[in-house]
Amino acid sequence: MSTIITYNSLAMTKFLFSRNFRKGFTLIEIMIVLSIIGILTTIVYPSYQNYLDRAHDTDVQMIAKEWITLIEQYRIDNDGEIPSQSDQEALSDEMYCIG
């Protein structure tokens, strides 16, 4: 049994070091891989763009809610008055402190 294993391992070693053993990829294999990557990119990219758009919309909604909260707090603190232009600038400075 050990002679068979030795013979097989010698045959494998000869095969690995022979000139017929490939040491790289063929052009067609590389082209197939690149085309698969291109197809996957074509499928995934629109989904990623959609994800970015939804994330941006969520950020805008969050900022709008913060502004609504600040204006309502201003109205509570100032007997129901709406902020004037100079007060809006103060609220804008306050926004930078919040987030």
N, C-alpha and C positions, 0 to 999 in steps of 0.2 A: 504494500500500500504506500509506503513512503517513497518508493521509486516512482510511482505514478505522480505523486504530488511534486516530486523533484523534477520529473520530466515536464509536467504542466507548467511549473514555475519557470523552468528554463525556456520553454517555448514562449511563454508570455514575455519574458525578458527580451528574447530575440525579436519578438514582434514589436515591442515598445521601442527598441533601438534601431529597428530596420528603417530603410528609407521610405517604405510604403506607409508608415505611420503618419497620420496627419497631425500637424502641429499648429493649426489655425482654422479659421472659418473660410468657407468658400464665398464667393461674391453673391451667389443666389441666397445663401443663408442669411447674410447680412441684409440683403434687400428685403427678404421676407420679414425679418425682425423690424426693420424700419417702417415697412408698410403697416404692420400690426400696430406699432407705436403711433403712426399717423392716424389710423382709424380710431384708436382709443382716444387720442387727443381730440379728434373731431367730435366724438360723442361726449367727452367729459367737459370740454371748454364752455359750451353754452350753459351747462348746469352750474359751473363755477361762476360765470358772469351773473346768472340769476341769483346765486347765493350772495354775491357782493352787492347787488342791487337791493336785495332784501335787508342786508346788514346796514346799508346806508339809510334806507327808509326807517329802520328801527332807531338809528342814531338821531335822525331828524325828529322823530316822534318823541324821543326821550328829551331832547333839548327843548322842544315846544312845551312839554309837560313841566319842565323845570321853570320855564318862563311864566307859564300860567300860575304855578305855585308862588313864584316871587311876586307877581302882580297881585294875586289874591292876598298874600301876606301884607303887601303894601297897603291895600285897601282896608284891611282889618286894622292896621296900625294907624291909619290916617283918616278914620271916620268915613270910609266909603269913597274917598276921592281917587280918581284915576291918576296915575303918575304923569307928570309933565315931562317935557323933553329932557330937562336937566336931571330929573329924578330917574328917567329911563337910563341915562348914562351911569348914574349911581348903581342902578340895578345891574347894568352890564358889568361894572367893576365887581359887583357882588357875585355874579355868575362865575367869574374866574376863581373866586375863593371856594366855590362849591365844588366844582369838578374840573 
